[in-house]
Amino acid sequence: MRAEHRSLVRPLYRLVQIALFYLMLLWLGTMLLLGNVACLPLVFAPRAWREALLQDLISRTFRLFLDGCSACGLMRLDLGAIDALNDRSQMLLVANHPSMIDVFLVISRVRRAVCLMKAGIGSNVFLAVGARLAGYISNRSTSQMIRDATEAVSQGRLLLAFPEGTRTTVQPMNRLKPGVALVAKRARAPLQLILIETNSPYLSQGWKIWRPPQFPLVYKLSLGERVQPAATVAETVARLQHAFHARLHCSIAPGLTLD
């Protein structure tokens, strides 16, 4: 009877998890959509005040969503290692990129950061207005992106970037793009590595957001080396790649657990 009981409970538990998963996605979409509408009047506010406010609100929204998922048992999170970055300034935060949720993980803990974002976000009804008003930087034009990013870091801001340029397809990470190294050189700012590890391919390259994964999703963030920009961009990229590979053996490891 016990074996039969377990065989009935497991599918039921899975159905409950999937129902919670879709409810959490609906909750997130509602928060983002209403938030975009609510922040529209801020377009007339002073830029410095507006961007600081929106960055903080975005951070709180992401953290609320992740905490909700954790409370529901859908996620297990170990993100506190990067809290110390809130006391830093004039720095590039460079992270590996196993999944689309990575920006949520980092921004939920780092309250005042400017993000490099894909141009497509500028037309996303859930993200476009908030991201633009928060001062996030689009990669629509590479040259403009480099100028804007360099200016932001030179002014003392934290800049979050994923130097792979896309989600990881080759473990432990793809070959790095030179953009962040160029920004670091021009801004004369260090690059702080953030290592992201997960047990699931959820939202990795090709995974649709509404396709439910196995639960719980485990996410762990840790700080890696702080790399100073070298004399050449190529040398800085090589240093970054080596520093990531020295600490990160596999960003998507099914056996990952939190102690």
N, C-alpha and C positions, 0 to 999 in steps of 0.2 A: 504493500500500500504506500509505503514511503516513497518508493521509486516512482509510482504512478502519480503521487501528489506532487513531486518535484517536476515531473514531465508536464503537469498542468500549470504549475506556478510560473515556470520560466517563460513560456510564451505570453502569459498574462502580464508578467513584469515587463517584458519587452514592449508590449503594447502600451503600457502605462508610460514607459520611458519615451516612446515615440510621440505619444500625445503631449507630454510635457515639452518635448523638443519643439514641436510645432507651435505650442502656446508661447514658448520663449522667443521664437523667431517672430511671431506676431507681435509680441510685446516690444521687442527691439524695433521692428519696423514702425510701430506706432509712435514710440518715443522719438525716433529719428525724424519721422515725417512731421510730427507736431513741433518738434524742436526747430526744424528748418523754417516752418511758417512763423513761429513765435519770434525768431531772431531777425526776421526781415527788417523791422524798424531800426535795428542797430546799424544799418548801412549808413545812417546819418550821424552816428556817434563818432567821437574822435578815434582815430585808428588804433593808437597804442592801447587805450582803455578797452576798446571793443575786442581787439585780438586777445588780450590777456583774459578777459571775461569769457570769451567763447572757448579758448583753450581749456580753461578750468571746467566749464560746463560739459565740454566733450569728454574730458577725462572722467568726470563724475558719472556721466551717462554710461560710458563703457564699463566703469567699475561696478555700477549698479547692475548692469546686465550680467556680468561675469559672476558677481556675488549671488545673483538669483539662480544662475545655472548651477553654481556650487551648492547652494542650499537645497536645490531639487535633486541633487545627486547625479546630475549630468556631467559635471566637471569636478576635477581635483586640481587645485591650483597651488603653485609655489612660486610666487612672483615678487616677494618682498625684498629679494636681493638687490633690486634696482632702485629701491626707495631713496637710497643715498644720492642718486642723481638729481634729486630735487634741490640740492644745495649747490649744484654746479652751474656754471655759465660758460658761454663761448666755447662750445664743444660740439663735435659731431657724434651722434649716437648711431653706430652702425651695427645692424643685426642681420643674422641669417634669416631666411624667409621660407620655412617649410609650408606655411599655409596662409590663407587670406585673413585669418583671425589675428595674425601677429601684431598688427598695428593696434588692435584692441588691447592686447596683453600689455604692450609697452605703455601706451598712452593712459591706460587705466591707473598706472602707478606714477608716471612722470607727468605732473600736472601742467607744466608750462613748456611745451615743446612744439616746434614748427615741423611739419611733416613734408617730405617730398612725396607728391601724389601723382598717380597716373592721370593723364588728361581726361580719360573717360569718366572720372569722378565728377568732373565739372558739369556733366549732363545727367548725373544720377539724382533722381528726385529725393532720395533719402539722405544724401550726403552733401550735395553741391553747395547749398547756401551756407551751411555751417562751416564747411571746410574753407570756402572762400573768405568768409568774414573772420575766420580764425587766423588768417594769414598763411594758410598752407600753400605750398609752392607746386605748381603744375609742371609736368615734364613735356608739355606740348611743344615747346621750343627749347632745345637743349642749351643753346647759348644763353637764352633768357633765364632758364632755370639755374644755370651756373652763376649768373650775375646775382639773381635774387637770393640764392642760397648763401653765396659769399657775403652779401650785405647783411643777411640775417645773423650769421655767425659772428661777423665782425662787430655787430652791435651788441654782442653778448648773449645771444639766444642759444638754446639747445636745438639742434637740428636732427631729426630722426630720418634715417635713410636706410634702404635695403640695397646694398651694393651689388647684389646678384642681378638686379634689374628686373627680375621676375621670380616666381616661386621656384623653389628648389626642385630640380628634376634629376640631378646627379648627387648622390650622397658622398660626403656629408654636405656639400654645397656646390653650387655652380661656380664657374670662373667669374671673378669679380670684374665689374665695369670700372672705368677710371674716373667717373664723375666725382665721386666723393673725395677721392685723393686730390683732384684738382681744386675742389672747394677748400679742403684743409690746407693746401699749400698757399692759396691766395689769401685765406683768412688767418693763416698762421695759427691754426687751432689744432688741438689733439683729436684723435678719433678713439672713442671709447667703444670697445666691443661688447655687444650683448648677445649671449648665447641662448637660443630658443630650442627647447627639446619637447617632443610630444610622443605619445604612444599611438597616435592615429593619423592616417592620411586625410582626415576630414579637411576639406577646403584646400587641399593641395592642388597642384595643376590638374585641371579637368574635372574636379569634384564640384558638383553643383550644391549650392547652399541648402536647398530643400531636401537633399538626399541624406537620410539619417545614417549616422555611423554607429559603431558599437560604443556602448557607454560603460563606465565613465570615461570622458576625455581627460587626459592628464597633460598639463602644461607646466613646464619648469623654466624659469628664467634665471640666468646667472651672469655675473660680470666677468668679462675676459680682460685681456691686456689693454692698456691704454697706449696707443701707437702715436708717436710724433711724426708729422709729415717729413719725408725725406727730401733730398735735393731735387729729385725727379719724381714725376707722377708714377712712372713705371716701378720705381723702387718702393714707393709707398704702397702701391697695389700688391707687390710681392710680399711686403711685410704683413699686410692685412691678411692675405691668403694664408701665409704661414702661421700667423697667430690663431686664426680660426681653426685650421687643421690640427694645431697642437692641442686644442681643447675639445674639439667637436668631432666625434668619431661617427656619429649617426644622429641626424636631427629627428628622424621618425623611427622610433624604436618601439615595437609592439610590447616589449617587456618592461618599459619604463614605469617605475612606481615612485611614490613619494614616501620617504622614510618618516 
